Amino acid sequence: MIDPFTQKYGRWGALMVIPAAISEVFWCAAILGALGSTLHVILHVDDDISIIISAIISLCYTLFGGLVSVAYTDVIQIFFIVIGLFLALPFAMTHPAVANIYEAKLDDGVTPAWYGSVAPHEWGGWVDYALLCLLGGIPWQCYFQRVLSAQTSTRAQLLSYGGAAIALVMTGPSVLFGAVARATDWSQTDYPCTPSGDTEKLVMPLTLQYLTPPAVAWFGLGAISAAVMSSTDSSLLSASSLIARNVYQKVFRPGCGEREVVMALWVIIVGNCALATTLAIQYKSIYELFVLCGDFTYVILFPQLLLVIYWSKANTYGSVFSFILTVILRLSVGDKYLGLPAAFSFGVVTASCPTVEDPDHMCEGALPYRTFIMLIGLVVHIIVSAATDLSFCMAGVDLRWDFLNCYQKMGSVIVMRNTREMDTPVKSLKPGF
C-alpha cells in the first residue's frame, strides 16, 4: 500500500508507514484483548496471562509461516465462524432465561429497545465514527496485501466485494448475541450478575458459555478464538512488512539483500508483537483499541492515499505539509483513551436532555472533529501541491528552491518528477480469471 507514496514522493513517502503501522499494532492489541477475554471465560485463566499466551502462539506461526500461515488460518477462520456462531445462536435465543428480544420497546412504543437510540447531542460522534469505519477502513495494509497477491484483476475484485459481503453477513450473529444478552435475566443462569462495566467486553463469550449447551459453547468460543488468532497474524505481518520494506529497505538500507530484509522483518515482528501485547494488557477496553486503530488511518492516511492515486499533481510538498499539520491537529484536540489533554476544541453540540431531577438539563457532545481534521488535511494537501506546481512549472521559480527535488527541467520546460498517476491495484494486474 505504501509503494505509491515511495514511488512518487521518494523517501518522504515512507512517512505514511507511521500511521499505517501504528494502526495495525493497535488492531493487533484489540484482538489480543478479545482473545484474552474469551480464554478467561473458557479456561478461567487470568486476562494478562491469556493475552501473553495468545501473542506467543501467534508470533510463532507468523514467524515461521509468513503469508502462507495467514492465508490458511483465514480459511479456517471462516469455517469456524459460520458453523460455530450460527450453530450457537438458536440455542441462545431459546434459552429459558432469555425474553423475546423484540418485546421491550423504546419510548416511542414501536422501536425494539435493543436497537438503541442516538441522543441529539451524540450525532456528531456517531457521524465521526461512521465515516471512520467506512473510509478509515480502506487504507489498510492487510487488505492490500491480499488484493495485490491475487493472480488476476477479476479475482482481486471478487476478493474485495466478496469480503465486504461476507463481513456484513458475519456481523449478524454478533449483533443478535448482544440483543440476547440484553434480554437475558442473568439471575436465572449460573452467572450471578448482569454484565456491566469491566465485564461488558465479556458479553459474547458469557452468552455462549451460559446460554448454550457445553458442546455448542465450546464450538462457538472456538470460533471466536480462531477468528482472533487469524487476525492477529495478519496484523503482525502487515505492520512489520510495511516497516521492513518501506522504511528499513528503502530509507536506511536501499542496497541490502533479500536475506537481510527477512531478518529485519523477523526482528520487527517480534517488536510489534511485544508492543501489541503491552497495549492489550494496558488497555482493557477492546472498543477503545478498536477506535484508536482506525483513527490514524482515517485522519492521516485516507486523504493521502486518495490524492496519491487519483490526482497527478499531488507532490511531496503537499504530502509532507498535510501530514505534519494533521498530526499536530489530531494530537492537539486530545484523546481520552491515550490520556492526551486537549489544547483546543472544534466546538461542541448542545442539546436538551431533561431528567426527572432537572427538566432543563443540557447535554454536550463533540462535533465530528476527526472528519474536520481529515478534510483540512485534504484541502491543505491540494492547495500546497497546486501552489508549488504553479510556482515551478508556470511562474518559473528557479529549481534551486526545490528543496525536496520534486521537479526537473526537460528542454525548456519544468515538469514534475514521476508525474504519472499511479496505477490502481486492479489495473496493475493481468485481466481475466
C-alpha beads as a LAMMPS data file, in Angstrom:
LAMMPS data file: protein, C-alpha beads

433 atoms
432 bonds

1 atom types
1 bond types

-500.0 500.0 xlo xhi
-500.0 500.0 ylo yhi
-500.0 500.0 zlo zhi

Masses

1 110.0

Atoms # bond

1 1 1 0.000 0.000 0.000
2 1 1 2.872 2.394 0.734
3 1 1 4.565 1.745 -2.632
4 1 1 2.677 4.548 -4.459
5 1 1 3.936 7.011 -1.835
6 1 1 7.580 5.964 -2.034
7 1 1 7.474 5.808 -5.833
8 1 1 6.035 9.298 -6.164
9 1 1 7.417 11.084 -3.099
10 1 1 10.677 9.177 -2.669
11 1 1 11.911 8.629 0.871
12 1 1 9.404 11.138 2.218
13 1 1 6.676 8.697 1.242
14 1 1 7.891 6.381 3.991
15 1 1 6.281 8.820 6.466
16 1 1 2.965 7.139 5.671
17 1 1 4.264 3.953 7.271
18 1 1 3.964 5.601 10.701
19 1 1 0.144 5.909 10.925
20 1 1 -0.355 2.652 8.992
21 1 1 1.904 0.608 11.272
22 1 1 0.562 2.230 14.451
23 1 1 -2.999 1.396 13.410
24 1 1 -2.078 -2.217 12.689
25 1 1 -0.428 -2.566 16.107
26 1 1 -3.490 -1.104 17.841
27 1 1 -5.706 -3.522 15.899
28 1 1 -3.488 -6.436 16.905
29 1 1 -3.740 -5.301 20.531
30 1 1 -7.541 -5.088 20.284
31 1 1 -7.926 -8.635 19.022
32 1 1 -5.397 -9.982 21.521
33 1 1 -7.545 -8.388 24.206
34 1 1 -10.639 -10.055 22.733
35 1 1 -8.933 -13.432 22.742
36 1 1 -7.735 -12.901 26.301
37 1 1 -11.325 -12.252 27.396
38 1 1 -12.517 -15.395 25.605
39 1 1 -9.882 -17.629 27.178
40 1 1 -10.634 -16.057 30.543
41 1 1 -14.231 -17.282 30.259
42 1 1 -13.369 -20.693 28.798
43 1 1 -10.368 -21.696 30.907
44 1 1 -10.730 -19.211 33.803
45 1 1 -7.184 -18.019 33.121
46 1 1 -6.093 -14.523 34.110
47 1 1 -6.576 -11.972 31.311
48 1 1 -2.929 -10.922 31.192
49 1 1 -1.638 -14.489 31.062
50 1 1 -4.081 -15.476 28.309
51 1 1 -3.092 -12.416 26.261
52 1 1 0.611 -13.293 26.574
53 1 1 -0.004 -16.947 25.635
54 1 1 -2.082 -15.919 22.622
55 1 1 0.604 -13.467 21.500
56 1 1 3.343 -16.115 21.726
57 1 1 1.317 -18.618 19.678
58 1 1 0.526 -16.006 17.012
59 1 1 4.143 -14.868 16.945
60 1 1 5.481 -18.383 16.372
61 1 1 3.391 -19.308 13.370
62 1 1 3.679 -15.799 11.886
63 1 1 7.484 -16.001 12.044
64 1 1 7.700 -19.444 10.517
65 1 1 4.640 -19.467 8.277
66 1 1 4.523 -15.943 6.851
67 1 1 1.745 -15.133 4.386
68 1 1 1.020 -18.840 3.864
69 1 1 0.021 -19.296 7.502
70 1 1 -2.084 -16.142 7.280
71 1 1 -3.950 -17.484 4.235
72 1 1 -4.644 -20.912 5.749
73 1 1 -5.805 -19.525 9.097
74 1 1 -8.144 -17.148 7.261
75 1 1 -9.846 -20.106 5.593
76 1 1 -10.150 -21.932 8.928
77 1 1 -11.491 -18.752 10.492
78 1 1 -14.396 -18.501 8.043
79 1 1 -15.489 -22.097 8.587
80 1 1 -15.314 -21.775 12.359
81 1 1 -17.324 -18.545 12.426
82 1 1 -20.015 -19.747 10.041
83 1 1 -20.533 -23.084 11.788
84 1 1 -19.788 -22.032 15.373
85 1 1 -21.731 -18.800 15.747
86 1 1 -24.699 -19.696 13.550
87 1 1 -24.984 -23.029 15.370
88 1 1 -24.954 -21.379 18.796
89 1 1 -27.411 -18.554 18.028
90 1 1 -30.691 -20.601 18.096
91 1 1 -29.713 -22.202 21.421
92 1 1 -29.006 -18.808 22.978
93 1 1 -32.244 -17.219 21.722
94 1 1 -34.404 -20.093 23.016
95 1 1 -32.818 -20.323 26.475
96 1 1 -35.445 -20.076 29.288
97 1 1 -33.699 -17.051 30.808
98 1 1 -33.930 -15.073 27.551
99 1 1 -37.020 -12.985 26.855
100 1 1 -38.262 -12.075 23.396
101 1 1 -35.684 -9.595 22.092
102 1 1 -38.462 -7.608 20.370
103 1 1 -40.681 -7.381 23.449
104 1 1 -39.020 -4.411 25.157
105 1 1 -39.606 -1.108 23.336
106 1 1 -38.121 2.364 23.377
107 1 1 -40.132 5.385 24.488
108 1 1 -41.884 5.569 21.108
109 1 1 -43.504 2.202 21.814
110 1 1 -42.517 0.844 18.391
111 1 1 -38.740 0.522 18.134
112 1 1 -37.233 -2.542 19.874
113 1 1 -35.150 -1.490 22.862
114 1 1 -32.028 -3.317 21.690
115 1 1 -31.888 -1.098 18.591
116 1 1 -30.897 1.719 20.901
117 1 1 -31.168 5.419 20.155
118 1 1 -28.874 8.359 19.469
119 1 1 -29.406 11.473 21.559
120 1 1 -29.323 14.802 19.674
121 1 1 -26.004 15.823 21.248
122 1 1 -24.380 12.496 20.252
123 1 1 -24.872 12.758 16.491
124 1 1 -21.502 14.432 15.929
125 1 1 -19.668 11.493 17.465
126 1 1 -21.768 8.928 15.604
127 1 1 -21.129 10.596 12.238
128 1 1 -17.425 10.702 13.052
129 1 1 -17.277 7.009 13.942
130 1 1 -19.367 6.006 10.908
131 1 1 -17.026 7.778 8.491
132 1 1 -14.031 6.467 10.420
133 1 1 -15.208 2.899 9.862
134 1 1 -16.214 3.447 6.220
135 1 1 -13.270 5.484 4.916
136 1 1 -10.672 4.673 7.545
137 1 1 -11.112 1.009 6.707
138 1 1 -9.746 1.482 3.173
139 1 1 -6.020 2.260 3.686
140 1 1 -5.123 -0.973 5.480
141 1 1 -2.008 -2.889 4.541
142 1 1 -3.525 -6.295 5.343
143 1 1 -6.273 -5.633 2.774
144 1 1 -3.887 -4.554 0.018
145 1 1 -1.610 -7.448 0.909
146 1 1 -4.349 -9.846 -0.139
147 1 1 -5.626 -7.895 -3.136
148 1 1 -2.167 -7.474 -4.637
149 1 1 -1.435 -11.164 -4.149
150 1 1 -4.365 -12.100 -6.398
151 1 1 -3.367 -13.583 -9.762
152 1 1 -5.864 -11.601 -11.857
153 1 1 -7.875 -8.400 -11.634
154 1 1 -11.131 -10.372 -11.570
155 1 1 -10.024 -12.357 -8.544
156 1 1 -8.922 -9.152 -6.826
157 1 1 -12.368 -7.636 -7.409
158 1 1 -14.128 -10.781 -6.192
159 1 1 -11.909 -10.765 -3.107
160 1 1 -12.887 -7.169 -2.328
161 1 1 -16.619 -7.371 -2.991
162 1 1 -16.969 -10.895 -1.632
163 1 1 -15.076 -9.991 1.527
164 1 1 -17.358 -6.996 2.113
165 1 1 -20.481 -9.141 1.669
166 1 1 -19.169 -11.880 3.963
167 1 1 -18.194 -9.341 6.625
168 1 1 -21.716 -7.883 6.524
169 1 1 -23.291 -11.329 6.949
170 1 1 -20.906 -12.249 9.757
171 1 1 -21.975 -9.232 11.825
172 1 1 -25.477 -10.715 12.132
173 1 1 -24.762 -13.293 14.858
174 1 1 -22.640 -10.840 16.842
175 1 1 -25.389 -8.212 16.876
176 1 1 -28.054 -10.769 17.807
177 1 1 -25.895 -12.167 20.603
178 1 1 -25.743 -8.647 22.025
179 1 1 -29.539 -8.387 21.828
180 1 1 -29.861 -11.775 23.543
181 1 1 -27.549 -10.682 26.357
182 1 1 -29.647 -7.545 26.844
183 1 1 -32.864 -9.579 27.059
184 1 1 -31.421 -12.160 29.471
185 1 1 -32.367 -12.431 33.129
186 1 1 -28.876 -13.377 34.285
187 1 1 -30.134 -14.317 37.755
188 1 1 -31.624 -17.446 36.159
189 1 1 -28.220 -18.542 34.851
190 1 1 -25.054 -19.755 36.533
191 1 1 -23.563 -16.289 36.037
192 1 1 -24.740 -14.294 39.062
193 1 1 -24.965 -10.729 37.725
194 1 1 -25.740 -8.740 34.585
195 1 1 -22.564 -7.930 32.586
196 1 1 -21.689 -4.275 33.097
197 1 1 -18.647 -2.071 33.479
198 1 1 -15.456 -4.088 33.058
199 1 1 -17.415 -7.249 32.240
200 1 1 -19.231 -5.717 29.258
201 1 1 -16.435 -6.845 26.955
202 1 1 -17.184 -10.437 28.020
203 1 1 -20.774 -10.379 26.717
204 1 1 -20.146 -12.623 23.699
205 1 1 -18.178 -15.373 25.479
206 1 1 -20.500 -15.204 28.525
207 1 1 -23.546 -15.615 26.316
208 1 1 -22.001 -18.635 24.636
209 1 1 -20.814 -20.124 27.926
210 1 1 -24.020 -19.803 29.960
211 1 1 -26.860 -19.753 27.401
212 1 1 -25.867 -22.667 25.158
213 1 1 -25.138 -26.368 25.779
214 1 1 -21.499 -27.124 26.720
215 1 1 -20.584 -28.719 23.375
216 1 1 -22.095 -25.820 21.432
217 1 1 -20.448 -23.290 23.760
218 1 1 -17.007 -24.771 23.215
219 1 1 -17.514 -24.748 19.465
220 1 1 -18.715 -21.146 19.491
221 1 1 -15.904 -19.969 21.734
222 1 1 -13.502 -21.845 19.477
223 1 1 -14.915 -19.850 16.571
224 1 1 -14.067 -16.593 18.352
225 1 1 -10.588 -17.849 19.182
226 1 1 -9.924 -18.955 15.596
227 1 1 -11.101 -15.633 14.215
228 1 1 -8.951 -13.643 16.610
229 1 1 -5.831 -15.726 16.043
230 1 1 -6.197 -15.295 12.285
231 1 1 -6.495 -11.513 12.579
232 1 1 -3.506 -11.330 14.912
233 1 1 -1.044 -12.866 12.482
234 1 1 -2.405 -10.721 9.636
235 1 1 -1.823 -7.517 11.587
236 1 1 1.621 -8.552 12.791
237 1 1 2.756 -9.479 9.300
238 1 1 1.312 -6.427 7.535
239 1 1 2.636 -3.871 10.051
240 1 1 6.077 -5.476 10.115
241 1 1 6.343 -5.810 6.334
242 1 1 5.466 -2.122 5.998
243 1 1 8.384 -1.142 8.223
244 1 1 10.819 -3.689 6.787
245 1 1 10.149 -2.948 3.103
246 1 1 9.278 0.736 3.042
247 1 1 11.450 2.063 5.867
248 1 1 14.356 -0.308 6.506
249 1 1 14.991 -1.318 2.883
250 1 1 14.050 1.879 1.019
251 1 1 15.240 4.501 3.505
252 1 1 18.005 3.093 5.695
253 1 1 19.409 0.170 3.658
254 1 1 18.491 0.688 -0.015
255 1 1 21.187 -1.720 -1.244
256 1 1 20.555 -4.575 1.161
257 1 1 19.801 -8.100 0.038
258 1 1 16.615 -10.112 0.473
259 1 1 18.054 -12.185 3.318
260 1 1 18.826 -9.055 5.332
261 1 1 15.287 -7.772 4.784
262 1 1 13.833 -11.075 6.010
263 1 1 15.998 -10.967 9.130
264 1 1 14.916 -7.382 9.767
265 1 1 11.311 -8.475 9.250
266 1 1 11.660 -11.140 11.935
267 1 1 13.076 -8.642 14.428
268 1 1 10.305 -6.128 13.648
269 1 1 7.591 -8.800 14.017
270 1 1 8.898 -9.644 17.500
271 1 1 8.993 -5.955 18.444
272 1 1 5.475 -5.274 17.153
273 1 1 4.142 -8.341 18.951
274 1 1 5.668 -7.169 22.228
275 1 1 4.197 -3.684 21.752
276 1 1 0.735 -5.008 20.864
277 1 1 0.773 -7.344 23.865
278 1 1 1.690 -4.472 26.177
279 1 1 -1.138 -2.332 24.778
280 1 1 -3.630 -5.186 25.124
281 1 1 -2.686 -5.580 28.790
282 1 1 -2.685 -1.827 29.443
283 1 1 -5.985 -1.004 27.699
284 1 1 -8.646 -3.369 28.997
285 1 1 -11.347 -1.961 26.716
286 1 1 -11.434 -3.676 23.323
287 1 1 -13.619 -0.853 21.986
288 1 1 -11.021 1.768 22.908
289 1 1 -8.327 -0.071 20.967
290 1 1 -10.692 -0.574 18.033
291 1 1 -11.372 3.175 17.802
292 1 1 -7.693 4.037 18.132
293 1 1 -6.661 1.654 15.347
294 1 1 -8.961 3.331 12.817
295 1 1 -8.302 6.874 13.990
296 1 1 -4.907 7.453 12.379
297 1 1 -5.734 5.687 9.111
298 1 1 -8.845 7.834 8.665
299 1 1 -7.461 11.198 9.742
300 1 1 -3.970 10.977 8.234
301 1 1 -3.722 8.160 5.713
302 1 1 -7.039 8.208 3.836
303 1 1 -6.677 11.703 2.249
304 1 1 -3.045 10.953 1.398
305 1 1 -3.921 7.666 -0.338
306 1 1 -6.806 9.289 -2.196
307 1 1 -4.606 12.002 -3.706
308 1 1 -1.509 9.946 -4.453
309 1 1 -3.581 7.552 -6.561
310 1 1 -6.154 9.817 -8.204
311 1 1 -4.501 13.253 -8.533
312 1 1 -1.445 13.530 -10.746
313 1 1 -0.353 16.932 -9.373
314 1 1 -0.017 15.696 -5.786
315 1 1 3.603 16.190 -4.750
316 1 1 5.953 15.798 -1.807
317 1 1 5.432 19.365 -0.562
318 1 1 1.682 18.922 -0.230
319 1 1 2.042 15.458 1.288
320 1 1 4.600 16.405 3.949
321 1 1 2.884 19.671 4.879
322 1 1 -0.513 17.945 5.136
323 1 1 0.958 15.057 7.132
324 1 1 2.616 17.333 9.712
325 1 1 -0.460 19.568 10.041
326 1 1 -2.920 16.692 10.533
327 1 1 -0.670 15.028 13.111
328 1 1 -0.374 18.293 15.064
329 1 1 -4.123 18.948 14.882
330 1 1 -5.061 15.393 15.860
331 1 1 -2.747 15.392 18.875
332 1 1 -3.843 18.911 19.851
333 1 1 -7.537 18.036 20.163
334 1 1 -6.540 15.343 22.681
335 1 1 -7.709 11.799 23.213
336 1 1 -9.246 10.410 26.377
337 1 1 -8.152 6.844 25.552
338 1 1 -4.490 7.825 25.198
339 1 1 -4.697 10.286 28.066
340 1 1 -3.817 13.270 25.846
341 1 1 -5.177 16.608 27.122
342 1 1 -6.983 18.815 24.619
343 1 1 -5.161 22.012 23.669
344 1 1 -8.169 23.303 21.705
345 1 1 -11.580 22.155 20.509
346 1 1 -13.599 22.435 17.308
347 1 1 -16.679 23.070 19.420
348 1 1 -19.484 21.018 20.895
349 1 1 -23.086 20.124 20.105
350 1 1 -25.506 21.290 22.807
351 1 1 -28.969 19.815 23.135
352 1 1 -31.666 19.474 25.749
353 1 1 -31.686 16.195 27.693
354 1 1 -34.153 16.684 30.556
355 1 1 -34.123 14.426 33.595
356 1 1 -36.597 13.964 36.424
357 1 1 -34.370 15.970 38.762
358 1 1 -33.551 18.697 36.202
359 1 1 -36.089 19.235 33.387
360 1 1 -33.893 21.975 31.882
361 1 1 -30.703 19.918 31.831
362 1 1 -28.468 20.457 28.772
363 1 1 -26.010 17.907 27.400
364 1 1 -22.905 18.474 25.303
365 1 1 -21.387 16.240 22.649
366 1 1 -18.357 16.526 20.413
367 1 1 -18.520 17.658 16.805
368 1 1 -17.044 15.227 14.228
369 1 1 -13.550 16.614 14.802
370 1 1 -11.778 13.666 13.148
371 1 1 -13.662 14.379 9.924
372 1 1 -12.836 18.078 10.188
373 1 1 -9.122 17.316 10.558
374 1 1 -9.223 14.832 7.666
375 1 1 -10.870 17.435 5.387
376 1 1 -8.394 20.128 6.492
377 1 1 -5.503 17.809 5.614
378 1 1 -7.075 17.016 2.227
379 1 1 -7.610 20.680 1.347
380 1 1 -4.131 21.719 2.542
381 1 1 -2.537 18.925 0.501
382 1 1 -4.333 20.159 -2.633
383 1 1 -3.527 23.839 -2.013
384 1 1 0.179 23.316 -1.269
385 1 1 0.658 20.884 -4.159
386 1 1 -1.135 23.201 -6.589
387 1 1 0.788 26.251 -5.335
388 1 1 4.199 24.610 -5.730
389 1 1 3.220 23.270 -9.140
390 1 1 2.217 26.755 -10.296
391 1 1 5.352 28.269 -8.784
392 1 1 7.830 25.969 -10.525
393 1 1 6.008 24.987 -13.716
394 1 1 4.110 28.183 -14.537
395 1 1 5.790 31.056 -12.680
396 1 1 9.295 29.838 -13.448
397 1 1 10.703 29.782 -9.896
398 1 1 14.320 28.624 -10.020
399 1 1 14.831 24.920 -9.299
400 1 1 17.455 25.681 -6.670
401 1 1 14.499 26.430 -4.392
402 1 1 13.123 22.940 -4.988
403 1 1 14.382 21.546 -1.684
404 1 1 12.530 18.253 -1.978
405 1 1 13.654 17.630 -5.561
406 1 1 10.137 17.261 -6.949
407 1 1 10.703 18.948 -10.325
408 1 1 13.133 18.666 -13.213
409 1 1 13.880 20.596 -16.362
410 1 1 13.127 18.875 -19.661
411 1 1 14.219 21.063 -22.552
412 1 1 12.773 24.482 -21.946
413 1 1 10.004 23.425 -19.561
414 1 1 9.894 22.328 -15.939
415 1 1 7.901 19.209 -15.128
416 1 1 7.233 17.147 -12.038
417 1 1 9.277 14.018 -11.445
418 1 1 7.207 10.823 -11.579
419 1 1 4.251 12.920 -12.686
420 1 1 2.238 9.928 -13.920
421 1 1 -0.802 8.842 -11.932
422 1 1 -0.124 5.608 -10.082
423 1 1 -1.851 2.554 -11.486
424 1 1 -4.628 1.287 -9.278
425 1 1 -4.204 -2.247 -7.857
426 1 1 -6.806 -3.582 -10.316
427 1 1 -5.159 -2.018 -13.379
428 1 1 -1.756 -3.374 -12.451
429 1 1 -2.987 -6.968 -12.560
430 1 1 -3.484 -9.183 -15.562
431 1 1 -7.047 -9.181 -16.906
432 1 1 -9.140 -12.294 -16.870
433 1 1 -9.868 -15.001 -14.374

Bonds

1 1 1 2
2 1 2 3
3 1 3 4
4 1 4 5
5 1 5 6
6 1 6 7
7 1 7 8
8 1 8 9
9 1 9 10
10 1 10 11
11 1 11 12
12 1 12 13
13 1 13 14
14 1 14 15
15 1 15 16
16 1 16 17
17 1 17 18
18 1 18 19
19 1 19 20
20 1 20 21
21 1 21 22
22 1 22 23
23 1 23 24
24 1 24 25
25 1 25 26
26 1 26 27
27 1 27 28
28 1 28 29
29 1 29 30
30 1 30 31
31 1 31 32
32 1 32 33
33 1 33 34
34 1 34 35
35 1 35 36
36 1 36 37
37 1 37 38
38 1 38 39
39 1 39 40
40 1 40 41
41 1 41 42
42 1 42 43
43 1 43 44
44 1 44 45
45 1 45 46
46 1 46 47
47 1 47 48
48 1 48 49
49 1 49 50
50 1 50 51
51 1 51 52
52 1 52 53
53 1 53 54
54 1 54 55
55 1 55 56
56 1 56 57
57 1 57 58
58 1 58 59
59 1 59 60
60 1 60 61
61 1 61 62
62 1 62 63
63 1 63 64
64 1 64 65
65 1 65 66
66 1 66 67
67 1 67 68
68 1 68 69
69 1 69 70
70 1 70 71
71 1 71 72
72 1 72 73
73 1 73 74
74 1 74 75
75 1 75 76
76 1 76 77
77 1 77 78
78 1 78 79
79 1 79 80
80 1 80 81
81 1 81 82
82 1 82 83
83 1 83 84
84 1 84 85
85 1 85 86
86 1 86 87
87 1 87 88
88 1 88 89
89 1 89 90
90 1 90 91
91 1 91 92
92 1 92 93
93 1 93 94
94 1 94 95
95 1 95 96
96 1 96 97
97 1 97 98
98 1 98 99
99 1 99 100
100 1 100 101
101 1 101 102
102 1 102 103
103 1 103 104
104 1 104 105
105 1 105 106
106 1 106 107
107 1 107 108
108 1 108 109
109 1 109 110
110 1 110 111
111 1 111 112
112 1 112 113
113 1 113 114
114 1 114 115
115 1 115 116
116 1 116 117
117 1 117 118
118 1 118 119
119 1 119 120
120 1 120 121
121 1 121 122
122 1 122 123
123 1 123 124
124 1 124 125
125 1 125 126
126 1 126 127
127 1 127 128
128 1 128 129
129 1 129 130
130 1 130 131
131 1 131 132
132 1 132 133
133 1 133 134
134 1 134 135
135 1 135 136
136 1 136 137
137 1 137 138
138 1 138 139
139 1 139 140
140 1 140 141
141 1 141 142
142 1 142 143
143 1 143 144
144 1 144 145
145 1 145 146
146 1 146 147
147 1 147 148
148 1 148 149
149 1 149 150
150 1 150 151
151 1 151 152
152 1 152 153
153 1 153 154
154 1 154 155
155 1 155 156
156 1 156 157
157 1 157 158
158 1 158 159
159 1 159 160
160 1 160 161
161 1 161 162
162 1 162 163
163 1 163 164
164 1 164 165
165 1 165 166
166 1 166 167
167 1 167 168
168 1 168 169
169 1 169 170
170 1 170 171
171 1 171 172
172 1 172 173
173 1 173 174
174 1 174 175
175 1 175 176
176 1 176 177
177 1 177 178
178 1 178 179
179 1 179 180
180 1 180 181
181 1 181 182
182 1 182 183
183 1 183 184
184 1 184 185
185 1 185 186
186 1 186 187
187 1 187 188
188 1 188 189
189 1 189 190
190 1 190 191
191 1 191 192
192 1 192 193
193 1 193 194
194 1 194 195
195 1 195 196
196 1 196 197
197 1 197 198
198 1 198 199
199 1 199 200
200 1 200 201
201 1 201 202
202 1 202 203
203 1 203 204
204 1 204 205
205 1 205 206
206 1 206 207
207 1 207 208
208 1 208 209
209 1 209 210
210 1 210 211
211 1 211 212
212 1 212 213
213 1 213 214
214 1 214 215
215 1 215 216
216 1 216 217
217 1 217 218
218 1 218 219
219 1 219 220
220 1 220 221
221 1 221 222
222 1 222 223
223 1 223 224
224 1 224 225
225 1 225 226
226 1 226 227
227 1 227 228
228 1 228 229
229 1 229 230
230 1 230 231
231 1 231 232
232 1 232 233
233 1 233 234
234 1 234 235
235 1 235 236
236 1 236 237
237 1 237 238
238 1 238 239
239 1 239 240
240 1 240 241
241 1 241 242
242 1 242 243
243 1 243 244
244 1 244 245
245 1 245 246
246 1 246 247
247 1 247 248
248 1 248 249
249 1 249 250
250 1 250 251
251 1 251 252
252 1 252 253
253 1 253 254
254 1 254 255
255 1 255 256
256 1 256 257
257 1 257 258
258 1 258 259
259 1 259 260
260 1 260 261
261 1 261 262
262 1 262 263
263 1 263 264
264 1 264 265
265 1 265 266
266 1 266 267
267 1 267 268
268 1 268 269
269 1 269 270
270 1 270 271
271 1 271 272
272 1 272 273
273 1 273 274
274 1 274 275
275 1 275 276
276 1 276 277
277 1 277 278
278 1 278 279
279 1 279 280
280 1 280 281
281 1 281 282
282 1 282 283
283 1 283 284
284 1 284 285
285 1 285 286
286 1 286 287
287 1 287 288
288 1 288 289
289 1 289 290
290 1 290 291
291 1 291 292
292 1 292 293
293 1 293 294
294 1 294 295
295 1 295 296
296 1 296 297
297 1 297 298
298 1 298 299
299 1 299 300
300 1 300 301
301 1 301 302
302 1 302 303
303 1 303 304
304 1 304 305
305 1 305 306
306 1 306 307
307 1 307 308
308 1 308 309
309 1 309 310
310 1 310 311
311 1 311 312
312 1 312 313
313 1 313 314
314 1 314 315
315 1 315 316
316 1 316 317
317 1 317 318
318 1 318 319
319 1 319 320
320 1 320 321
321 1 321 322
322 1 322 323
323 1 323 324
324 1 324 325
325 1 325 326
326 1 326 327
327 1 327 328
328 1 328 329
329 1 329 330
330 1 330 331
331 1 331 332
332 1 332 333
333 1 333 334
334 1 334 335
335 1 335 336
336 1 336 337
337 1 337 338
338 1 338 339
339 1 339 340
340 1 340 341
341 1 341 342
342 1 342 343
343 1 343 344
344 1 344 345
345 1 345 346
346 1 346 347
347 1 347 348
348 1 348 349
349 1 349 350
350 1 350 351
351 1 351 352
352 1 352 353
353 1 353 354
354 1 354 355
355 1 355 356
356 1 356 357
357 1 357 358
358 1 358 359
359 1 359 360
360 1 360 361
361 1 361 362
362 1 362 363
363 1 363 364
364 1 364 365
365 1 365 366
366 1 366 367
367 1 367 368
368 1 368 369
369 1 369 370
370 1 370 371
371 1 371 372
372 1 372 373
373 1 373 374
374 1 374 375
375 1 375 376
376 1 376 377
377 1 377 378
378 1 378 379
379 1 379 380
380 1 380 381
381 1 381 382
382 1 382 383
383 1 383 384
384 1 384 385
385 1 385 386
386 1 386 387
387 1 387 388
388 1 388 389
389 1 389 390
390 1 390 391
391 1 391 392
392 1 392 393
393 1 393 394
394 1 394 395
395 1 395 396
396 1 396 397
397 1 397 398
398 1 398 399
399 1 399 400
400 1 400 401
401 1 401 402
402 1 402 403
403 1 403 404
404 1 404 405
405 1 405 406
406 1 406 407
407 1 407 408
408 1 408 409
409 1 409 410
410 1 410 411
411 1 411 412
412 1 412 413
413 1 413 414
414 1 414 415
415 1 415 416
416 1 416 417
417 1 417 418
418 1 418 419
419 1 419 420
420 1 420 421
421 1 421 422
422 1 422 423
423 1 423 424
424 1 424 425
425 1 425 426
426 1 426 427
427 1 427 428
428 1 428 429
429 1 429 430
430 1 430 431
431 1 431 432
432 1 432 433
